[in-house]
């Protein structure tokens, strides 16, 4: 029994030495809360993750370092630090960590959101810019999008009572549905804003047809409502993770190579100093 206890103590000491965030005294890492051996800071994370990270940032600063097992993660919740990450260190943080989602959902890291910076990434970006998201391509598909929306609305009207159809629709339009739900919730809680938006739509578009993409330039108040909704309830509270390709510095702190970078957009959008 004594032998097993001794081995356990030795193992824990070795694990603590191996995974301790202070193992490299020559580097000034961002502030970090106390961690556990092997687990690191996993025990501090709760749902929703962006709020949990915001709480840690409010206590330890806008740039903090965490350890998820053996992986070092830097969480940034400051617009100035984000600017430094993606201007001064833009090439360094252009890489993506090799996560399982990128392997199995991103076609073995062959998508823009999963691929690291390089020739293939530049190729994918060029294709997306010129062939998919160009103004000419979007204008060419305008009638198609309008027809598809009408068809979809017609189908939804007829099958809205079917639970399975609802599940499929929500799965395919989760982000758009979430944004719409928050917008409607806020408007219902602020009837004065809702009335102003309705009056603007009636004056500029009328009640005889649906709002079209070409009408948006004439609806600044509605655009402001949408922008404010996206600010308060961003589609992606945490941006897609980045990874440093070499040692760099952010906000005066050292960021070693192969460090995962998380940007807490939700916290930045709600920063009272911004």
C-alpha positions as a Python dict, from the first residue, in 0.01 Angstrom:
ca = {
    (1, 'X'): (0, 0, 0),
    (2, 'X'): (286, 235, 89),
    (3, 'X'): (453, 158, -244),
    (4, 'X'): (140, 253, -441),
    (5, 'X'): (102, 574, -241),
    (6, 'X'): (464, 668, -305),
    (7, 'X'): (430, 600, -677),
    (8, 'X'): (114, 811, -689),
    (9, 'X'): (288, 1104, -518),
    (10, 'X'): (586, 1079, -754),
    (11, 'X'): (353, 1066, -1055),
    (12, 'X'): (162, 1374, -940),
    (13, 'X'): (484, 1568, -877),
    (14, 'X'): (617, 1479, -1221),
    (15, 'X'): (286, 1571, -1382),
    (16, 'X'): (280, 1902, -1197),
    (17, 'X'): (634, 1981, -1311),
    (18, 'X'): (556, 1879, -1669),
    (19, 'X'): (229, 2069, -1707),
    (20, 'X'): (298, 2365, -1481),
    (21, 'X'): (254, 2697, -1667),
    (22, 'X'): (565, 2830, -1492),
    (23, 'X'): (797, 2566, -1631),
    (24, 'X'): (962, 2823, -1858),
    (25, 'X'): (1081, 3104, -1629),
    (26, 'X'): (1237, 3292, -1921),
    (27, 'X'): (894, 3365, -2069),
    (28, 'X'): (642, 3614, -1935),
    (29, 'X'): (314, 3443, -2011),
    (30, 'X'): (-20, 3624, -1969),
    (31, 'X'): (-179, 3607, -1621),
    (32, 'X'): (-325, 3270, -1536),
    (33, 'X'): (-552, 3137, -1259),
    (34, 'X'): (-432, 2848, -1040),
    (35, 'X'): (-435, 2518, -1229),
    (36, 'X'): (-454, 2149, -1152),
    (37, 'X'): (-193, 1892, -1255),
    (38, 'X'): (-270, 1726, -1589),
    (39, 'X'): (-617, 1888, -1617),
    (40, 'X'): (-488, 2245, -1617),
    (41, 'X'): (-781, 2488, -1607),
    (42, 'X'): (-1051, 2262, -1749),
    (43, 'X'): (-1225, 2256, -1410),
    (44, 'X'): (-1283, 2633, -1431),
    (45, 'X'): (-1482, 2617, -1753),
    (46, 'X'): (-1861, 2619, -1741),
    (47, 'X'): (-2142, 2666, -1992),
    (48, 'X'): (-2176, 2896, -2170),
    (49, 'X'): (-1803, 2901, -2239),
    (50, 'X'): (-1780, 3264, -2355),
    (51, 'X'): (-1931, 3391, -2030),
    (52, 'X'): (-1703, 3169, -1824),
    (53, 'X'): (-1399, 3307, -2007),
    (54, 'X'): (-1529, 3663, -1966),
    (55, 'X'): (-1550, 3611, -1589),
    (56, 'X'): (-1187, 3495, -1582),
    (57, 'X'): (-1081, 3791, -1798),
    (58, 'X'): (-1254, 4037, -1565),
    (59, 'X'): (-1051, 3893, -1277),
    (60, 'X'): (-711, 3835, -1438),
    (61, 'X'): (-706, 4082, -1727),
    (62, 'X'): (-803, 4108, -2096),
    (63, 'X'): (-521, 3872, -2197),
    (64, 'X'): (-503, 3548, -2000),
    (65, 'X'): (-336, 3212, -2048),
    (66, 'X'): (-503, 2880, -1974),
    (67, 'X'): (-397, 2519, -1999),
    (68, 'X'): (-630, 2254, -2136),
    (69, 'X'): (-428, 1947, -2051),
    (70, 'X'): (-88, 2003, -2212),
    (71, 'X'): (-216, 2264, -2460),
    (72, 'X'): (-148, 2630, -2388),
    (73, 'X'): (-436, 2863, -2476),
    (74, 'X'): (-432, 3243, -2477),
    (75, 'X'): (-773, 3410, -2447),
    (76, 'X'): (-801, 3771, -2568),
    (77, 'X'): (-1095, 3991, -2465),
    (78, 'X'): (-957, 4333, -2560),
    (79, 'X'): (-1003, 4510, -2896),
    (80, 'X'): (-650, 4657, -2880),
    (81, 'X'): (-497, 4315, -2819),
    (82, 'X'): (-706, 4165, -3099),
    (83, 'X'): (-579, 4437, -3333),
    (84, 'X'): (-222, 4349, -3235),
    (85, 'X'): (-288, 3980, -3298),
    (86, 'X'): (-425, 4034, -3648),
    (87, 'X'): (-211, 4327, -3768),
    (88, 'X'): (134, 4304, -3609),
    (89, 'X'): (118, 3924, -3580),
    (90, 'X'): (-128, 3849, -3861),
    (91, 'X'): (92, 3595, -4041),
    (92, 'X'): (194, 3428, -3715),
    (93, 'X'): (-169, 3373, -3611),
    (94, 'X'): (-290, 3278, -3960),
    (95, 'X'): (-260, 2907, -3873),
    (96, 'X'): (-534, 2688, -3730),
    (97, 'X'): (-496, 2422, -3460),
    (98, 'X'): (-539, 2063, -3574),
    (99, 'X'): (-873, 1988, -3410),
    (100, 'X'): (-1100, 1689, -3472),
    (101, 'X'): (-1372, 1918, -3609),
    (102, 'X'): (-1136, 2038, -3881),
    (103, 'X'): (-1040, 1684, -3972),
    (104, 'X'): (-1385, 1529, -3997),
    (105, 'X'): (-1611, 1827, -4073),
    (106, 'X'): (-1354, 2034, -4262),
    (107, 'X'): (-1266, 1758, -4512),
    (108, 'X'): (-928, 1683, -4352),
    (109, 'X'): (-847, 2054, -4298),
    (110, 'X'): (-937, 2150, -4656),
    (111, 'X'): (-1171, 2438, -4568),
    (112, 'X'): (-1086, 2803, -4507),
    (113, 'X'): (-1190, 2784, -4142),
    (114, 'X'): (-978, 2476, -4075),
    (115, 'X'): (-676, 2504, -4305),
    (116, 'X'): (-349, 2665, -4194),
    (117, 'X'): (-185, 2951, -4380),
    (118, 'X'): (-7, 2843, -4695),
    (119, 'X'): (-46, 2790, -5068),
    (120, 'X'): (-363, 2582, -5034),
    (121, 'X'): (-521, 2839, -4799),
    (122, 'X'): (-446, 3121, -5044),
    (123, 'X'): (-598, 2911, -5322),
    (124, 'X'): (-916, 2852, -5122),
    (125, 'X'): (-942, 3220, -5037),
    (126, 'X'): (-894, 3321, -5400),
    (127, 'X'): (-1164, 3079, -5514),
    (128, 'X'): (-1403, 3203, -5246),
    (129, 'X'): (-1340, 3569, -5330),
    (130, 'X'): (-1358, 3541, -5708),
    (131, 'X'): (-1599, 3255, -5767),
    (132, 'X'): (-1839, 3249, -5472),
    (133, 'X'): (-1860, 3585, -5295),
    (134, 'X'): (-1789, 3825, -5580),
    (135, 'X'): (-2049, 4096, -5649),
    (136, 'X'): (-2120, 3960, -5996),
    (137, 'X'): (-2176, 3608, -5865),
    (138, 'X'): (-2405, 3728, -5585),
    (139, 'X'): (-2606, 3942, -5827),
    (140, 'X'): (-2638, 3649, -6068),
    (141, 'X'): (-2788, 3438, -5790),
    (142, 'X'): (-3028, 3706, -5665),
    (143, 'X'): (-3333, 3572, -5849),
    (144, 'X'): (-3244, 3218, -5749),
    (145, 'X'): (-3219, 3314, -5381),
    (146, 'X'): (-3552, 3497, -5400),
    (147, 'X'): (-3724, 3197, -5561),
    (148, 'X'): (-3572, 2955, -5310),
    (149, 'X'): (-3691, 3171, -5020),
    (150, 'X'): (-4047, 3171, -5156),
    (151, 'X'): (-4039, 2793, -5207),
    (152, 'X'): (-3899, 2740, -4857),
    (153, 'X'): (-4162, 2964, -4698),
    (154, 'X'): (-4435, 2776, -4882),
    (155, 'X'): (-4304, 2440, -4763),
    (156, 'X'): (-4265, 2567, -4408),
    (157, 'X'): (-4624, 2683, -4407),
    (158, 'X'): (-4752, 2337, -4503),
    (159, 'X'): (-4526, 2122, -4284),
    (160, 'X'): (-4468, 2350, -3985),
    (161, 'X'): (-4672, 2120, -3762),
    (162, 'X'): (-4438, 1825, -3813),
    (163, 'X'): (-4183, 1791, -3537),
    (164, 'X'): (-3922, 1619, -3754),
    (165, 'X'): (-3938, 1896, -4012),
    (166, 'X'): (-3892, 2153, -3738),
    (167, 'X'): (-3583, 1972, -3615),
    (168, 'X'): (-3432, 1962, -3964),
    (169, 'X'): (-3507, 2329, -4027),
    (170, 'X'): (-3357, 2438, -3696),
    (171, 'X'): (-3046, 2230, -3758),
    (172, 'X'): (-2993, 2389, -4098),
    (173, 'X'): (-3067, 2748, -3996),
    (174, 'X'): (-2955, 2750, -3633),
    (175, 'X'): (-2740, 3064, -3645),
    (176, 'X'): (-2992, 3267, -3845),
    (177, 'X'): (-3278, 3146, -3627),
    (178, 'X'): (-3090, 3236, -3308),
    (179, 'X'): (-3020, 3588, -3433),
    (180, 'X'): (-3384, 3631, -3539),
    (181, 'X'): (-3509, 3505, -3203),
    (182, 'X'): (-3292, 3750, -3011),
    (183, 'X'): (-3397, 4036, -3239),
    (184, 'X'): (-3767, 3958, -3191),
    (185, 'X'): (-3720, 3914, -2816),
    (186, 'X'): (-3553, 4254, -2785),
    (187, 'X'): (-3815, 4422, -3005),
    (188, 'X'): (-4100, 4276, -2799),
    (189, 'X'): (-3932, 4408, -2485),
    (190, 'X'): (-3895, 4752, -2646),
    (191, 'X'): (-4228, 4823, -2821),
    (192, 'X'): (-4125, 5180, -2903),
    (193, 'X'): (-3833, 5056, -3113),
    (194, 'X'): (-4059, 4798, -3278),
    (195, 'X'): (-4310, 5068, -3373),
    (196, 'X'): (-4037, 5287, -3527),
    (197, 'X'): (-3907, 4993, -3731),
    (198, 'X'): (-4257, 4908, -3853),
    (199, 'X'): (-4323, 5271, -3948),
    (200, 'X'): (-3997, 5286, -4145),
    (201, 'X'): (-4080, 4965, -4335),
    (202, 'X'): (-4433, 5084, -4412),
    (203, 'X'): (-4302, 5419, -4538),
    (204, 'X'): (-4018, 5285, -4754),
    (205, 'X'): (-4143, 4941, -4864),
    (206, 'X'): (-4516, 4935, -4802),
    (207, 'X'): (-4738, 4652, -4687),
    (208, 'X'): (-4794, 4489, -5025),
    (209, 'X'): (-4469, 4291, -5049),
    (210, 'X'): (-4180, 4142, -4853),
    (211, 'X'): (-3857, 4332, -4788),
    (212, 'X'): (-3600, 4275, -5062),
    (213, 'X'): (-3221, 4301, -5045),
    (214, 'X'): (-3232, 4619, -5252),
    (215, 'X'): (-3452, 4783, -4985),
    (216, 'X'): (-3192, 4762, -4707),
    (217, 'X'): (-3016, 5085, -4808),
    (218, 'X'): (-3345, 5268, -4746),
    (219, 'X'): (-3395, 5116, -4400),
    (220, 'X'): (-3117, 5255, -4175),
    (221, 'X'): (-3318, 5208, -3855),
    (222, 'X'): (-3380, 4840, -3932),
    (223, 'X'): (-3011, 4796, -4017),
    (224, 'X'): (-2919, 4952, -3682),
    (225, 'X'): (-3147, 4703, -3503),
    (226, 'X'): (-2983, 4410, -3683),
    (227, 'X'): (-2632, 4543, -3611),
    (228, 'X'): (-2712, 4594, -3242),
    (229, 'X'): (-2856, 4243, -3218),
    (230, 'X'): (-2540, 4096, -3372),
    (231, 'X'): (-2331, 4301, -3130),
    (232, 'X'): (-2515, 4181, -2821),
    (233, 'X'): (-2569, 3825, -2943),
    (234, 'X'): (-2297, 3739, -3198),
    (235, 'X'): (-2345, 3427, -3407),
    (236, 'X'): (-2000, 3307, -3293),
    (237, 'X'): (-1931, 3432, -2937),
    (238, 'X'): (-1586, 3273, -2963),
    (239, 'X'): (-1414, 3309, -3299),
    (240, 'X'): (-1263, 3009, -3476),
    (241, 'X'): (-937, 2927, -3291),
    (242, 'X'): (-602, 3037, -3433),
    (243, 'X'): (-256, 2900, -3356),
    (244, 'X'): (81, 3073, -3342),
    (245, 'X'): (337, 2946, -3593),
    (246, 'X'): (630, 3088, -3392),
    (247, 'X'): (708, 3282, -3075),
    (248, 'X'): (560, 3632, -3060),
    (249, 'X'): (442, 3901, -2819),
    (250, 'X'): (87, 4027, -2751),
    (251, 'X'): (16, 4309, -2508),
    (252, 'X'): (366, 4283, -2365),
    (253, 'X'): (329, 3912, -2289),
    (254, 'X'): (517, 3626, -2453),
    (255, 'X'): (316, 3384, -2664),
    (256, 'X'): (513, 3066, -2744),
    (257, 'X'): (493, 2875, -3068),
    (258, 'X'): (195, 2637, -3111),
    (259, 'X'): (-22, 2834, -2868),
    (260, 'X'): (-396, 2830, -2939),
    (261, 'X'): (-554, 3176, -2961),
    (262, 'X'): (-917, 3230, -2864),
    (263, 'X'): (-1091, 3563, -2930),
    (264, 'X'): (-1388, 3627, -2701),
    (265, 'X'): (-1603, 3839, -2934),
    (266, 'X'): (-1896, 3828, -2691),
    (267, 'X'): (-1689, 3992, -2416),
    (268, 'X'): (-1544, 4254, -2653),
    (269, 'X'): (-1888, 4350, -2784),
    (270, 'X'): (-2007, 4411, -2428),
    (271, 'X'): (-1698, 4598, -2309),
    (272, 'X'): (-1826, 4932, -2168),
    (273, 'X'): (-1497, 5101, -2261),
    (274, 'X'): (-1536, 5024, -2633),
}
